[in-house]
Structure formats: C-alpha cells, structure tokens
Amino acid sequence: MRIFVFILLLLSVSMSNAQQVAPPSQDKNLSQQANTLLSKARVSEKNSLQLRIEWANKALQLSENFEDLTINAQAHFLLGKLTSQALDNDATQQHFLKASKIYQQLNDTENYVLSYAGFINALIESKQFTQADTAIKKLVPAAFQHGEALPIGIILNARGDSYYEQNKYDLAIVQYLMAVEYLTGDDASTQRLNGRILVKIAQAYKRLKAREKTAEYYQKALAVFTDLNDTRSMARTLNTLAEAERYLGHLVLALDFALRSLSLHNQIDDADGQAKALMGAGIIYRHIGRYEQSLKLILQAHKYYKQINDATGIAKTSNQIGHIYFRLEQFDQAHSFFMLTISLAENNVAPKTLATALRESAIIDWSKGNYTSALELAQKADTIYRESGDREMQSVTQRILANVYRDQNNLSKAHFHYQASLSLATEISSEFYQVKTLIPFAAMLIETNIEEAIDRLKTSLTLSLKNGYKDYTLESYRYLRLAEKSRGNIAASLEYAEKEIALTELIQEDINNNELALEKAKLHSLRLEIELETLREKTKLDKLELARKNNEIEIAQQSNEIAELQLIKNRYASVALALALAVCLILVVLTYRRFVVSTKENQELDYLATRDPLTNCFNRRVLFDSMERDFAKSPLPVEYCVLMIDIDHFKAINDNYGHTIGDSVLCNVANTLQNCVRQDDVVARFGGEEFCILLPNTISQQALHIAETMRKAVQDSRFESIEVTCSVGVTSIRFKAQTPSELIVQADLALFESKSLGRNKVTLWNESLAEAQDPVRKS
C-alpha cells in the first residue's frame, strides 16, 4: 500500500481538472446526477469507504446509460483509487486500465498517462514485475511525447518502485532522482510527492548501507515537509533521520532529532508513528548509557503494541528491551523478553526479528552453560539466516555454534563451524567478522595445532591493524604471546607481551575518552529534556490562561464547588488530625529521599549553570566571578594575565557551510584551547566566536608563550575539513589595570591590534594601543 499513498493523491488532483464533454441535452439530468455522485464519492472522506464505492459505481452505471465517455473514465479512475484503499488489487487494475483506454480514445494524453500509471502501480503492488515493466515501456514514450513534467515524474517514480520492490536499489535510486528533477511544481501535492520520493531514496540508500547518503536524503525530505508544514510527515521523517544519524555514530544529533519527533507526535493523532518514535529514542538512550530512560520509552511503545495486538511491534520492542537488560547484565530478564518474541506465532513475526531473539537467547544460554538449549536456538536462527540469504548474520550464528561445541569439548564440530563462519565472512568480504571468528578459532587450536593457530592469529592481527580494531589487535597479541610461549619461542613471546602492554594503555585512554563523550551526551540529553519539559509547562500555562479568559462562568462554578469541599473538609477535620501524625512520619521519609535526589539534581544543574551549553567552556558569569574574587584580594595578585581570542572570519564559515558546521568548529576550537591550558586556568566563552582565558600566577612572557601555542594548535588543526585561524590579545595586571573590566579592555585592544595586522597573530598590550580610539571590531 505504501506505493499508492502518494501517487493516487496527485492523480486525484489531476483528474479533478479533467475536461468534461457536454452530454446531449436530453441526458443533462442524468449527467448532473452522475457528476453529483462522483463529487460526493471524491470529497466525502468522513463516509465509509464502501459507501463511496457504491456512489462511484452508480455514477459509472449512469454514464454508461447515456454514453458519456468522459464521466465514464472519471468514474473508473475514482473507483481505481477507492478500491486500492480497500485493498482490492484486481478491481484496482481493472478500473485504472479501463480509464486509461477511454482517455486514449478521447486523445486526453495527460489523463491517459495518469490512469495507466495507476494500473502500473497496482501491478507492482501485486508483485507482477514483468507485466509492470512491459507496461512502463509502453507508457514512457507517451509521457515524454506529451511533455508535461508531472506525468513524466510519476512514470519514473513507478519505475523506481518496481526496481525497489525487486531489491534493485541502485536502479531504483536512479529513477527516483530523475523523477525528482521533473517534479518541480510549487503546488502542495507535487511537493508532497517530491518529499515522499526523497524518503524512498533515503530508504534505498539505507538498504545499500550508504549511511551518509541515507541521512542526506532524509534531511532533504524533512526540508520539504517543513516547508509544507506537514507535521505528521515531519515527525516520522525526524525519527528515521535520528536512526540514520545513530548509525553514523552522531548520538547527540540523533537524540535531538528523536526528541523533536516525539514532541511533534504529542501534537498529532499518529499512535503508530509515536510508538516507532518512542522505540527509536529509546534505542539512542541505550547507546549513550541512559538505560532507565531507554527502558521507560520502549516499554511505552511495547504497551501500545500489546493494546492493539500487533505481534510485529511486540516482537521488536521485546527484542529492544532484551538488549537493554543484556547491557545491564540482567540476563534472566533479557532472556525472558527474547523468549517472548520467540513464543509469538512465527507467521506474525518478521524472520529477521525472530532470528535476532533466537540468536541473543542462544548467547545467554551459552554463557550460563545451557549448551543443549543454546545449540537448538542458534541452529534455528542459522536456518532463518540461510533461507533469507543473510550470510553476514549466518557467519555470526555459525560462530556461536562453534563456541558452544568448543565449550562442550567437541573440537571437531567446533572446527567445522568456525571454518563455516570464516568462509561466510570471507565471501561477503567482511574483515570484521573474519577477525571475530579467527581469534576464538586460533585460541582453540593452540592446544592441538600450534602452527595453524599462529597462522590464523597473524591473519587476525593483520586485519585488525589494517582496520584499526584495537580490542581485537590486543586479543591477537595476547594469544600470539601464549602460542609462542607454548612452543618455546620466548623472545617472540616477550615481544608480543610488550606490544600488548603498550596497546592496553592506548585502549584505556580511548575508554576514558569514550566515557567522557558519553557523559557529555548524557548532559546534552538532560538539557534537551529540561527544554522540552519547559515548553510543555509553558503550553499548559497558556492553555490554562486561555481557559481562564474564556470560561469565567465555569471558573465561578468551580469556586463554589471548592467552597463546598472546604465545608466538607472542616466537618472531617478531626479525622484529618488523627491521620496527621502518620502522614508526618511518611512525609519525613519521603522528604529525606527527595532531599537526596534533589541534592544530586542540584549538583548537575550547578554544573550546567556554569558552562556554555555549546562548547562546554565556562560562561561569562564564571569568568567575571573569578576575576572579581581575584581583584578583591589584598594585595592584588602580582602576576596575572588575560587572553582574548577570536576565531578569524567566523561569519564566513557560517555563511558558507551553515550554522551546524559553524557550531562544530566552535566546539572543536574550544576543545583545542582547553587542551593548551593548565589545571588552574579558566577558559570561558566570552560571546559569539570570542573566548577569554584567565592565567593566574603567570607573567606576560609565559602568557605570550601559551597564546602562541594556542594559535599554532588552532592553525595546525582541521575542523570539519575547514582551515581555521585565530587572533589573540594578551595583557597583564602589571599594566596597572585596577578592575576586571579594565583588564579585559586591554586584552580586547590587543586582540583588535592582532586583527588589524592581518589576523592569525598574537599581540601584547602596550600604552600606545590605549591612545587609539576604540574602533568597531569586525567579526
């Protein structure tokens, strides 16, 4: 049905403009009746679909009675549209084909092309690809001969759909892109069709695992739907765009899109889309380590799918909940949700979804020593992957089977399945899965065939080094060390040991960096949630204010009810007093627990209040508070310097690359500056692209050295493949500044001097700069 949703929308618009031929005078009454019935069938969407089909059939019968071909064609066309909504594909094909023949007889080329396109889409929907391709070849010349852009675009789109349904995604993309080139009309119907084709291009790139292109075309589709103010399409596209950015590893950006999708879904009636958005956001929260929030959102989606008895949705959300519990190492809970998917009727669950549950359950049973169950589950998953031709995942299940047989000491079967897993990974040119199989395979062979083990470990080491798989490089070093030691080659064993130690330190550094990135992502997610909650509260307040103004009588009635309730309350005051002691005790416990939670939240809010949300530098408030404290000391500090730093030509970066890239450049420059200072120094975002850095206990020469280091670090770096430079102004408290403002003004004048000298310079303040008039600095 997805093929018809947009195509029929445009067809109906075009058909409404179809030329009508005046019937003979004696049939005017019948003609008017037929036109009235067709109008009711077209616009009365609130009526049942079956009733609209009856009206269209009556119009068709009337047109046949007085032989009006135009009304007859319109009736057939409308019935093609309505029967497609009723999922009656045979009737859809019949009506669209008859409409096209009549329009061809009338020499109405545009409506002939549109009707025949409806027939083609019905063929594609029923997977009659050969007949559809034949029909497309017949229709293309007529569409191009007619020369109108809309019919040509629709035919190219139909050809793309045919390729897509046959899994020929490269060919589908070519046709879709050609269709977009023709669909340039400014009317809403054409633009909506354009947006949906862009979504299909993104979906085709997704099937090809071209992640960057997938995100690019979802962004283009989102721009179209935003211009149309199509909230439903915007919400759904934001969710799929969030998924695309998640695959690219852009978790903060993905979360931003996901929460925007949820916010829009709260404004519309699209329960199915909202459930998908909840699951999408939950998956992203899982990736940034916020498992409680992830579980909360996916459970909401799971509850919805259970209410409507959607087995596919239940299975998918059950798998996601299982993944969360697996991450939390709560394996029994994870196993129960995977088994819930397995327990659903197989014909109601997509094979891939079922295979995922079988595979993950097998891993849990294997880890718990339940080898018989693990083998049974893994073999079922392997069968599904083999039948669907998914060699990548079959490589995984073969490796699981090998691991189980190895732990059962059935080394011959383990050897067979490791070899099968390795062969599958090699066939699909997946060096990642080759490495994942080679290491356990070789580890097993150390005891029985040391030479083969070392050969396979060296292969895994080569592939790991080539692809930057540090964890698997470490495992290769470890097993090579053990293997060389086992055969008495102590020198080689020591060499691998040294490499193992060195790589361990690098991996630990990466772990620390990843943990920092995840913490930043968590803070960003909290900030987004606070902003969304603030917007929700504001919306509630606005609604309450509107209700107050428009419902004064109702408010007065509520006031009377409150007064009556107050009287009732007074009558039962003695009972309330008796319960007060018990309530107080409960409140003490609750207050203490709330105090602990609030303290933790306040610490997080205090951190956010002192930081610039974009760059994670200190904000102006912290900067001036620090300077005020330092200048309040008696006597004043003897050595104290300030740097003012401005990114050169930053406005051009925003204009040329967009504000998203500009924000990324700001963040990367901020990180570079923070890496160049000492622990007690203060790096603050002063405003826009300007940063201010406090250097306590620092003489001017040291400050100049630090400033030059920063300038070179920025110059030598590349931010989003953009060359960036900065200008720096330096001043010292020794230049007799009496207040923080005077010190900043001195640094600002020195900064302006650096920019005047051609930018990418470091300048130390001197008295000659103070004599010049303070000019308006350019960004």
Disulfide bonds with the S-S distance in Angstrom:
none
